Amino acid sequence: MAGPRHRGRRRIIGSVHQVSNVIGPGFLEKVYENALGVELGLAGLRVTQQQRIELRYRESLVGEFVADRLVEGCVIVWVNFGSPKAVVKRIVHGC
């Protein structure tokens, strides 16, 4: 039986493919980003776009960056919608 992490990953990837199939290629990245936010919400996942994240090492702030998408408050998702088919570049679990 698949654990919660695996099920969440499947919902994320399924949402990416749904957006890619419905919208198709040729639009600006922001269109795909917004559509993916809608699709993830429909899949029952909380998503924050362009989320600033602080990186800490031994309680010291060592950097920060902006995640394209933060899902469920702890999963960072990078997607490349630039090709005919969307490619999930990376899913990083932080919780």
N, C-alpha and C positions, 0 to 999 in steps of 0.2 A: 504494500500500500504506500502511495506517495505521501510524503510529509507535507506540512504547510508551506515550507520554502519551495518545494518542487511545484506544488499547485499554484502558488503565486507566480512563479516563473512562467508556467504554462499560460496563465491568464495574461501576463505582460506580453509574451511573444505572440499569443493569439490576437491581442489588441493591435500590435504593430502590423501584423499581416492583414488584419481587417482594414485598417486605415490605408495601407498600401494598395490593396485590391479595390477598394471603393473609390479613392481619389485618383490613383494612378500617378504616373510621373509628370514632371514639368512645372510644378509649383514651387514657390519660395518655401524655405525650411519652416518658417513661422506657421504656415498653413498646416503642415503636417504635425508640428508641435501642438498646436491648438486642437486639432482633430484627435490626436493621441490622448490628450488630456480628457476630452469628452469620452472617448472609447474606454479608457481605463476606469473612468467613473461609472460607466455603464456596466463594466465588469465587476463592480463592487470594490474598487481599489481607490484609496485616497491618493491624490497626486498633487504635488506642488511643482510649478515650472520655475526655472531660473532661480533655484534656491541657493543662497549663500551658505557655505559650510566652512566652519573653522576646523583646522587640523591641529591636533595637540599631540605632543610627545612628552610623556612624563609630566603631565599637568601644565606644560608650557606651550603657548601658542607658537606654532612653527610655520603656519601658512593658512591660506584660505583660498577657496575657489568657488565658482558658481556651477552647480550641477544642472544639466539640462532639465532633468526630471528627477524628482525625489518621490518614490512611491512608498506608501505606508510609513513615511517618516524615517525609513532606513535603507531603502533599496535605490541605488543610483542607476539610471538607465540611459545609455548613450545609443542613439539609433542614427544610421545613415540612410536617409530617404532619397539621396541623390541619384541612385541608379534605378533602372526599371523596377527592381524589387527591393523593398526595404531590407536592410541588414542590421540586426541587433549587434552592435559593436562590443558592448560589454554590459553585464549586469553585476553590480557589486552589492553584496549584502553587508550591511553594517550593524545588524542587530541579531 
